[in-house]
């Protein structure tokens, strides 16, 4: 069941929760060494968005950047800011597409 969310929840609240869980909590607990941990985290993040199979490749690539950044700097906040910017740009692009006559 998909619940209706406002732009505030989908654009700000959900990315904060996703980043705290996937990069802040889960990524440090993945028992892989080297870059295998961020790669595994990227796959899990893409699979978490199971209702968007057409986005798996882009989710995997973007999530890879986010996971590697959080893993490398040992801080998920950088990936959080990137995630928020990506969502903001996506919302702007969507608005521009639907507002054209």
TORVEX-300694 format. One record per residue: x, y, z of N, C-alpha, C in turn. Coordinates in Angstrom, 2 decimals. Layout:
% TORVEX-300694
X | Y | Z | X | Y | Z | X | Y | Z
...
This chain:
% TORVEX-300694
0.85 | -1.18 | 0.00 | 0.00 | 0.00 | 0.00 | 0.89 | 1.24 | 0.00
0.63 | 2.14 | -0.90 | 1.40 | 3.37 | -0.98 | 0.59 | 4.47 | -0.30
1.21 | 5.09 | 0.67 | 0.54 | 6.16 | 1.38 | 0.86 | 7.49 | 0.72
-0.13 | 8.38 | 0.67 | 0.15 | 9.69 | 0.07 | 1.01 | 10.53 | 1.01
2.10 | 11.02 | 0.50 | 2.99 | 11.89 | 1.27 | 3.09 | 13.23 | 0.58
3.28 | 14.26 | 1.35 | 3.49 | 15.57 | 0.77 | 4.94 | 15.69 | 0.31
5.25 | 16.75 | -0.39 | 6.62 | 16.98 | -0.86 | 7.58 | 17.11 | 0.31
7.09 | 17.62 | 1.44 | 7.96 | 17.77 | 2.61 | 8.45 | 16.41 | 3.07
7.55 | 15.44 | 3.15 | 7.95 | 14.10 | 3.60 | 8.83 | 13.41 | 2.56
8.41 | 13.45 | 1.30 | 9.17 | 12.72 | 0.28 | 10.47 | 13.41 | -0.06
10.53 | 14.71 | 0.07 | 11.73 | 15.44 | -0.31 | 12.72 | 15.64 | 0.82
12.25 | 15.62 | 2.07 | 13.13 | 15.91 | 3.19 | 13.14 | 14.80 | 4.24
11.99 | 14.46 | 4.75 | 11.92 | 13.51 | 5.87 | 12.38 | 12.11 | 5.47
11.89 | 11.60 | 4.36 | 12.23 | 10.24 | 3.94 | 13.73 | 10.10 | 3.63
14.36 | 11.05 | 2.90 | 15.81 | 10.92 | 2.70 | 16.60 | 10.95 | 4.01
16.15 | 11.73 | 4.98 | 16.84 | 11.77 | 6.27 | 16.77 | 10.41 | 6.94
15.59 | 9.81 | 6.95 | 15.42 | 8.50 | 7.57 | 16.22 | 7.44 | 6.80
16.14 | 7.48 | 5.46 | 16.88 | 6.51 | 4.65 | 18.39 | 6.61 | 4.90
18.92 | 7.81 | 4.92 | 20.36 | 7.97 | 5.12 | 20.78 | 7.56 | 6.52
19.97 | 7.91 | 7.51 | 20.31 | 7.50 | 8.88 | 20.33 | 5.98 | 8.99
19.36 | 5.34 | 8.36 | 19.32 | 3.87 | 8.45 | 20.38 | 3.21 | 7.58
20.39 | 3.52 | 6.28 | 21.27 | 2.79 | 5.35 | 22.74 | 3.16 | 5.51
23.06 | 4.44 | 5.70 | 24.46 | 4.84 | 5.78 | 24.94 | 5.01 | 7.23
24.05 | 5.47 | 8.12 | 24.45 | 5.71 | 9.50 | 24.42 | 4.46 | 10.36
23.41 | 3.61 | 10.15 | 23.25 | 2.42 | 10.99 | 23.73 | 1.14 | 10.29
23.19 | 0.88 | 9.10 | 23.41 | -0.40 | 8.44 | 24.82 | -0.53 | 7.83
25.29 | 0.49 | 7.15 | 26.60 | 0.41 | 6.47 | 27.74 | 0.02 | 7.42
27.85 | 0.63 | 8.61 | 28.95 | 0.20 | 9.50 | 28.81 | -1.23 | 10.00
27.61 | -1.81 | 9.93 | 27.39 | -3.17 | 10.42 | 27.55 | -4.24 | 9.34
27.74 | -3.85 | 8.10 | 27.90 | -4.83 | 7.02 | 29.27 | -5.49 | 7.18
29.27 | -6.83 | 7.31 | 30.54 | -7.53 | 7.59 | 31.36 | -7.80 | 6.33
31.64 | -6.75 | 5.59 | 32.46 | -6.89 | 4.38 | 33.67 | -5.98 | 4.53
34.73 | -6.34 | 3.86 | 35.94 | -5.53 | 3.96 | 36.12 | -4.69 | 2.70
36.83 | -3.58 | 2.86 | 37.12 | -2.72 | 1.72 | 35.86 | -2.13 | 1.12
35.90 | -1.96 | -0.20 | 34.77 | -1.33 | -0.88 | 33.58 | -2.27 | -1.05
33.70 | -3.50 | -0.57 | 32.57 | -4.43 | -0.67 | 31.41 | -3.98 | 0.21
31.70 | -3.34 | 1.32 | 30.63 | -2.88 | 2.22 | 29.76 | -1.81 | 1.55
30.34 | -0.74 | 0.98 | 29.48 | 0.22 | 0.30 | 28.76 | -0.36 | -0.91
29.40 | -1.32 | -1.60 | 28.74 | -1.96 | -2.73 | 27.52 | -2.75 | -2.25
27.67 | -3.49 | -1.16 | 26.54 | -4.24 | -0.60 | 25.46 | -3.30 | -0.13
25.85 | -2.20 | 0.49 | 24.87 | -1.21 | 0.93 | 24.11 | -0.60 | -0.23
24.78 | -0.40 | -1.34 | 24.13 | 0.15 | -2.54 | 23.08 | -0.80 | -3.08
23.42 | -2.08 | -3.11 | 22.47 | -3.09 | -3.59 | 21.25 | -3.14 | -2.67
21.48 | -3.12 | -1.37 | 20.36 | -3.14 | -0.42 | 19.47 | -1.92 | -0.59
20.08 | -0.76 | -0.80 | 19.30 | 0.47 | -0.99 | 18.46 | 0.39 | -2.26
19.05 | -0.11 | -3.34 | 18.30 | -0.25 | -4.59 | 17.15 | -1.24 | -4.43
17.40 | -2.35 | -3.75 | 16.34 | -3.34 | -3.53 | 15.25 | -2.81 | -2.61
15.61 | -1.92 | -1.71 | 14.63 | -1.29 | -0.82 | 13.60 | -0.51 | -1.64
14.00 | 0.00 | -2.78 | 13.10 | 0.72 | -3.68 | 12.50 | -0.25 | -4.70
12.01 | -1.39 | -4.21 | 11.53 | -2.47 | -5.08 | 10.38 | -2.06 | -5.99
9.62 | -1.05 | -5.63 | 8.48 | -0.62 | -6.44 | 8.91 | 0.23 | -7.64
10.22 | 0.48 | -7.77 | 10.73 | 1.29 | -8.87 | 11.74 | 0.49 | -9.71
11.35 | -0.63 | -10.30 | 12.33 | -1.45 | -11.04 | 12.95 | -0.71 | -12.21
12.27 | 0.28 | -12.78 | 12.81 | 1.04 | -13.89 | 13.96 | 1.95 | -13.42
14.10 | 2.16 | -12.11 | 15.14 | 3.01 | -11.56 | 16.29 | 2.24 | -10.93
16.30 | 0.92 | -11.00 | 17.32 | 0.14 | -10.31 | 18.74 | 0.56 | -10.69
19.00 | 0.75 | -11.96 | 20.35 | 1.10 | -12.39 | 20.77 | 2.46 | -11.84
19.91 | 3.46 | -12.00 | 20.27 | 4.78 | -11.48 | 20.33 | 4.78 | -9.95
19.44 | 4.04 | -9.29 | 19.50 | 3.93 | -7.84 | 20.80 | 3.27 | -7.39
21.21 | 2.25 | -8.11 | 22.45 | 1.56 | -7.78 | 23.66 | 2.49 | -7.94
23.69 | 3.25 | -9.02 | 24.81 | 4.16 | -9.25 | 24.84 | 5.30 | -8.24
23.70 | 5.95 | -8.04 | 23.64 | 7.06 | -7.08 | 23.89 | 6.56 | -5.67
23.30 | 5.44 | -5.33 | 23.50 | 4.88 | -4.00 | 24.96 | 4.47 | -3.79
25.61 | 4.04 | -4.85 | 27.02 | 3.71 | -4.75 | 27.85 | 4.93 | -4.37
27.55 | 6.06 | -4.98 | 28.25 | 7.31 | -4.63 | 27.96 | 7.68 | -3.18
26.69 | 7.59 | -2.79 | 26.31 | 7.94 | -1.41 | 26.96 | 7.01 | -0.40
26.91 | 5.72 | -0.67 | 27.48 | 4.74 | 0.27 | 29.00 | 4.87 | 0.36
29.66 | 5.04 | -0.78 | 31.11 | 5.17 | -0.75 | 31.52 | 6.44 | 0.00
30.79 | 7.53 | -0.21 | 31.08 | 8.78 | 0.50 | 30.93 | 8.60 | 2.00
29.83 | 8.00 | 2.43 | 29.60 | 7.78 | 3.86 | 30.64 | 6.82 | 4.43
30.99 | 5.79 | 3.68 | 31.97 | 4.80 | 4.15 | 33.37 | 5.41 | 4.23
33.75 | 6.15 | 3.22 | 35.09 | 6.73 | 3.16 | 35.32 | 7.77 | 4.27
34.34 | 8.66 | 4.47 | 34.49 | 9.71 | 5.47 | 33.97 | 9.30 | 6.85
33.41 | 8.10 | 6.94 | 32.84 | 7.61 | 8.21 | 31.81 | 8.59 | 8.77
31.01 | 9.16 | 7.86 | 30.02 | 10.15 | 8.24 | 28.90 | 10.14 | 7.19
27.71 | 9.84 | 7.61 | 26.60 | 9.76 | 6.66 | 26.02 | 11.13 | 6.30
26.41 | 12.18 | 6.99 | 25.79 | 13.49 | 6.74 | 26.12 | 14.04 | 5.36
27.30 | 13.75 | 4.84 | 27.63 | 14.20 | 3.49 | 26.71 | 13.53 | 2.49
26.50 | 12.23 | 2.64 | 25.60 | 11.53 | 1.72 | 24.16 | 12.01 | 1.91
23.81 | 12.42 | 3.12 | 22.47 | 12.97 | 3.37 | 22.27 | 14.25 | 2.56
23.25 | 15.13 | 2.59 | 23.12 | 16.39 | 1.83 | 23.04 | 16.12 | 0.33
23.84 | 15.18 | -0.15 | 23.78 | 14.83 | -1.57 | 22.40 | 14.27 | -1.92
21.88 | 13.40 | -1.06 | 20.56 | 12.80 | -1.27 | 19.48 | 13.89 | -1.31
19.55 | 14.84 | -0.39 | 18.57 | 15.93 | -0.37 | 18.65 | 16.77 | -1.64
19.85 | 17.05 | -2.12 | 20.02 | 17.83 | -3.35 | 19.47 | 17.07 | -4.55
19.74 | 15.76 | -4.62 | 19.21 | 14.95 | -5.72 | 17.69 | 14.96 | -5.71
17.08 | 14.81 | -4.55 | 15.62 | 14.83 | -4.47 | 15.07 | 16.21 | -4.85
15.76 | 17.27 | -4.43 | 15.32 | 18.62 | -4.78 | 15.36 | 18.82 | -6.29
16.45 | 18.41 | -6.93 | 16.56 | 18.53 | -8.38 | 15.51 | 17.69 | -9.10
15.24 | 16.50 | -8.57 | 14.19 | 15.66 | -9.16 | 12.82 | 16.31 | -9.04
12.54 | 16.93 | -7.91 | 11.26 | 17.61 | -7.72 | 11.12 | 18.80 | -8.65
12.20 | 19.55 | -8.83 | 12.18 | 20.69 | -9.75 | 11.95 | 20.21 | -11.18
12.66 | 19.16 | -11.57 | 12.49 | 18.62 | -12.94 | 11.06 | 18.14 | -13.15
10.50 | 17.45 | -12.16 | 9.12 | 16.97 | -12.27 | 8.16 | 18.14 | -12.39
8.35 | 19.16 | -11.57 | 7.49 | 20.34 | -11.61 | 7.55 | 21.01 | -12.98
8.75 | 21.12 | -13.53 | 8.90 | 21.76 | -14.84 | 8.24 | 20.93 | -15.93
8.29 | 19.62 | -15.82 | 7.68 | 18.76 | -16.85 | 6.16 | 18.83 | -16.80
5.57 | 18.85 | -15.62 | 4.11 | 18.84 | -15.54 | 3.52 | 20.22 | -15.69
4.31 | 21.26 | -15.54 | 3.77 | 22.61 | -15.64 | 3.79 | 23.18 | -17.06
4.41 | 22.47 | -17.98 | 4.44 | 22.93 | -19.37 | 3.09 | 22.66 | -20.02
2.60 | 23.64 | -20.79 | 1.29 | 23.43 | -21.45 | 1.36 | 22.46 | -22.60
